[in-house]
């Protein structure tokens, strides 16, 4: 788990985030949640795609990690 201006890790949260689960202003990864930029297999821009992200998390992620991703996404919006 990595946090910071530039976050790189399995779960990365930061201004620029790269990882399996990446969340931030600029995000890239398997599940990328970004405010201005998101690339990856499952990429969501918030707040525009928050509803789709919630459905994805409920279906594929779940548990504490799904809740964590949804809460971070809400704070980005």
Buried (B, 14 or more C-beta within 10 A) or exposed (E): EBEBEEBBBEBBBBEBBBBBBBBBBBBBBEBBBBBEBBEBEBBBBBEEBBEEBBEBBEEEBEEEEBEBBBEBBEEBE
